[in-house]
Amino acid sequence: MVPFLPRPPWLTSRLQTLRALRWPIAARLPPAHRLWLPLPDGDALAAALHFPETPRPLPLAVLVHGLTGSEDDPYLREAARGLLRRGFRVLRLNLRGSGPSLPRSTSHYHLGRSEDLAAALAALPEPLVRDGVALAGWSLGGALVLLLLARAAETPGLPRLVAGAAVGPPLQPELAHAAIDADPLFGRALLALYRREVLAVPARDLPPGLSAAAREATSLQEFEARVTAPRFGYPSYGVFCEVNRPAAALPRIRVPTLLMLAADDPLVPVGSMDGIAWADCPAVLPLPIAGGGHCGFYDLAREAMSVRALGAFFSGAAAPSVGQGRAPSGAAGPASPEAPDATGRRAGRMAAA
C-alpha cells in the first residue's frame, strides 16, 4: 500500500472525490483541435486534441472519462496538463452520448462498450499514432480501457498500444454499484445525471418501456438491470456484469498497464482487488493507495499523485518502443512479464514522492 498524505483542504475521501469530479476551476490547457471519430453505426465520438509546446517522439496519450463525465472533468484536464508538460500529445475522448459527443449520438455508452473505444482508436489519423498510443481511463473509462486491452489481440485495426492505465476502475461491477447506491450523496447525484444523459440522447434503441424504466429506477443497480442490460441484449444484470467484468480481463492483458485504486474510495471498494491472482496478470501493476478518494489523489505535491504516476509509467513504458510505427492490424505493443514490473517500480517511486 502506497502511503498518502492529503492536501488541505481535501482531507477526506469525500472531499477528494468532489475535488476530482466537480472542481469548478478548470486546469488550463492549450487550445484544442476538435476531432470527430466515426463509429460503425454512423454515430461519432468528439475528441479534443492538444499538442505540447515542446513535442517529443512519444505515444499519443488518449484519456477516457468516467460515468456521467466528459472531456472537461477536472481529473481529465489535470492529467492532460501533466502529460502535455512531459511532451506527450493528448487526446481527451468523449464517450457516446456524453458531452460534446451528444449531437452525433443515437445511443449511449455503458460499462462494457469497449468496441466504441476500439473504433475511435482505429479511426485516428496515421501521423497521430505513428509512435503508438498510451491509453488511460478513469472509473468507468478505466473499465473500458482494461476490457479493450484484454481484447486487443483479436481487435483489428488498432494502432500499436504502448501502455495502459486505469484509475479507480470498477473491477467488480456489482461491488461498485452497491457502493454507489449506498452513498446518499454520490449515489443519488450519479443516478440523476446518468438518467438525464441516457434520456437526452435521441436513441433508436430505447423503446417506451425502457424509457419508462429509466425514469422509474431508484438505484444504479436497478437502472443497469432494467435499462442497460435489456437495451444491449444481455439476458440479465448478472450476465451483464459477468461478461463485462474488468477483473476477469486482467490476465489477458499483454500491454504494460497501471491500475490505481484508493483504499478509501467511496464508490469503488478497494476490496475489488481481493481474490485476483496477480501472478496470472504479468502485464498489470496493481497500485493500491492509502487514500485519495475516487479519482482524486491530491497529496502535498504540486501535481496529483495519479498524474505523477501516470506520467512516469507512460514515459517508462514508451521509452524502449518509440518509433516502431503502427502494428499490424489488431496487434498490441510488445510486453514481456518483466516489462510492467520495471516500469511499475518507477511509477511507484514517482507516486510516493
N, C-alpha and C positions, 0 to 999 in steps of 0.2 A: 504494500500500500504506500503510495507516494504521499508524503506529508503535504499539508495545505494550510496556509495562514491567510484568511480572507482579508480583502482590502476594505477598510472602513469607507462608507457606512454599510457595505454589503456583507454584514456579519453573519447572516443566517442563510440557510439553503433557500428559503422563500425569496429573500431579497436578492440573492444571487440569480435566481431564476427570473424574477421580474426585471432585473437589470439586463439580462441576456435577451429576453423576449420582447420587452416593451420600452426600453430606454428611449426617450424622445429626442435625445441629441445624437444625430447621426454621425458616424465616423466619416470624415472627409475622404473622398476618393476623387481621382482624376476623371475627366469626362468619359462617359461610356459610349460605346458604339452598340446600337441595338441590332441584334440578330434574331431572325425567326427560323427555327429549326423544324422542318416538316416531319409529321408523323404519318404512318402508312394509311390511316383512315381519313386524312385530309385536315386534321387539326394541326396546330403548330405550337411550339413552346417558345416563349420570349426569353431572351438571354441578354445580359449586359456584359460586354467585353471591354476589358481595360488593358492598357499597355503600361509597363513600368517606365520610369524616367530613364533608367539605365538597363535596357534589356540584356538578358543573359541567355545562353543556349540551354534553357530549362524547359521541362514539360509545361504544357498548358494546365493550369490548376482550375478544375471545374468544381464549383461549390453548389450544394443542393440543400435547400431549406427543409424545415420540418412541417408538421401538421399545422394548418391554417397560416403558414408563413408565406414569405415571398423573398425576392432578391434584396429587399430593404430591411430584413430582420437585423437587429443590432449585431448579433454574433456573426452573421454572414458578412456584413460590411467590415467588421473589425478583422476577421480572418483575411478578407480580401486586401485590406490595407497592409496587414503584416506580410502577406505573400508578395504583394507588389514591391514593398520595401526591399525584399530579398531578391528581386529580379525576375519573379515569375509573371507571366501573363495570366490574367484571371478572368474566368467566365462565371458570372452569377446566373444560375439557371432557375427559371420559374416552372414549377410542375403544372401539369394540365389542369386548367380551371382556376389557377392561383394568380393573383395579382395581375401583372401585365399580360399573362397568357389567356386571361378570361375571354377577351373579344374573339379569339380564334380557337375556342374550345367548345366542343359539343358533348363532352363527358368530363370525368373528374379523376384525379389520382386516387390511389389507395396504397395501403401498406406493401402490397406485393407487385405493383405495376412497374417492375423494373424494365420491362420491354420499352417503355417510353424513354427511359434514360438511355438505353442502348441505341434507340433510333436517333435520339438527339446527338449522341456522340458520333454515330456513323455519318450524320449529315454535316459535321464540321468541315470547313474547307481544309484541304491538304496542308497549306502553309502553316495553319494554326497548330496542327498536330504532328508536324514533322519530327519534333523532339519528344513525342509521346504525350500522355495525359496522366496527371495525378488527380485522383477523384476523391472528394471529401463530402460527407453528408452529416447533417445534424438531426438527431431524433428520428422521425420517420424517414427523412432523407438519408440518414445513416443506414437504416434498414434496407432501403433501395440500393444503396451502394454495395452493401455486403451481398445481397442477393444477385446483383449483376456480376460482381467479381467472381462469385461461385459458378456462374453460368457463362463466363466469358469465353471459355474454350470452345463451346458449341454455339456461340452467337456470331453470325457472320457480319463482316463489315466494320467491326470495331477498330478504332485506332489502337496503337500499342499502349497498353496500360502499364505505367511505370510504378505507381504506388496508389494505395487507397487509405482512407481514414473514415472512421465512424465515431461521432461524438454523441454520447447519450442515446444509442440506438435501442429500440425495444426488442432485445434479443428473444424474449419470450412474450409474445403479444398479449396473452391473457393476463400476465402479471402487470404489464404496463397499463392495460385498460382498467384493471381493478384498482390500481394505484391512482390513476387519474380520476376515476369515478368516486373514489373515497375522499378526494380532496375537495372541500366545499368551495374553495376559491378557484383554483385552476380547472377543476373538473367542469364546473358549471360554465366557466368562460370558454374553454376549448370546445365544449359541445355546442354552445351557441354560435361560435364562429364557424365551426365545421358545418353545422346545419345551414348557416347562411351561405357559405361558399358553395355547397352542393346544390342548393336550390337556386342560386344565382345563375348557374350555367344553363343555357337553353339546350337541354340534353335531349338526344334522340333515344336514349336508353333508360329513361326514368319515367315509367308509366305512372298513372294517377295513384295506383296502390302503393307504390314505393315512395312517391312524393308525400302521401299521407303518413306513411310510416316514418319518414324523415322528420315530419313536423311533430309527431307524437312521441318519439324516442326520448326517454328521460335519462339515459346514460350513454356513454360512448360505446360500451359493450353492446347495448341494445341497438344502437344505430348500426354498428358493424354487422350485427346478426340479422337485423330486419331489412336493412337497406343495401349495404355494400356487398354482403355475401350473395344474396339472390340477384342483385343487379349484374354482377360479373360472373355468374354461372357456378358459384360454389354451393354445394347442396346444404351446407350448414356452417355455422360460425366456427365450430370445431375444425372442420376441414379447411376453412379459410385460413385459420391460424396455423394449422399444421403444414399446409402447402407453402405458406409464406413465412416460415419460422427462421429468422436470421441465425439463431444459434445452431440450427441443423445445417446451415450452409457453410459454416466456418471451415470444416475440414476440407472442403472442395476448393477453397481459395488458394491460388498459386502466385498471387501478386503480393509483395510486402504490404501489410495492412496494419495500421494503428487503430486500436479500439480503446476509447476512453470512457469511463463511467465514474460518477461521483458516488461516494458511499452515502451521501445524504440527499441524493437526487429524489425529489418528491414525486416524480412522475414515472421514472424507470428504476425500479428497485435494483440495487447493486447485486442482490441475490439472484438476479437473472444470469449471473456468471457462474453460479454454483452448478456443479454437475457436468460442466463442459470439460471434455477430455482435451486439455490444451496441448498435450503431446501429440494429438492427432491433427492439430491445426498449426503446422510448422510455419506457415506464412503470416500468422496473425500474432501481433504483440498486444496482449491484454495489459492495460494500464489503469488499474483502479486508483482513484484519487481520494484522499481522506475527506475532501469537501469540494464545494463548487456548485452545488445545486444542479439544476437541469440546464446544461449548455452554457453555464456561467464561467466558473474557474477564474474569477477575478481575485488574484492574490496581490501581494505587495509590489510586484514588478510593474513596469510601465505597460507591458502587453499582458493580456490574459494568459494563464498557463497553457490553455488549449492552443492559442495562436503560436506560442513559442514551440510547443511540442510538434505541432503540425509543420511549422517551418523547418525545424530540424529534421524531422522524419522524411519529409518530401525531398529536402536537399540531399540527405544521405542516400535515399533510395535512388534518386535520379543520377547521382554522380557517375556510377560505372556504365550507364546506358545512354547518356546524352548523345544525340547524333546518329542513332541507329535507324531512324526513319520509321515509317509505318510498317506494322507487322502484317503478315498475311491475313486474309480475311478470317475473322473470328479468333485470332490468336491474342494471347495476353503477353505482357512483358516477361522476361525470364526471371525466375525466382528459385533460389535454392533454399533448403532448410536452414542454412546458416545465415542467409542474407537478412531476413527480418530481425534476427537476434542482434546482428551487428548494428543495423540502423536503429533498432529499437532501443539499445542501450544509449545511443547518442540522444535519442528523443527523450528518454527518461532523465538523463542528466540535464538536458535543457529545461524540462518541465519542472524539475526540482529546484532549479537555480533561482 
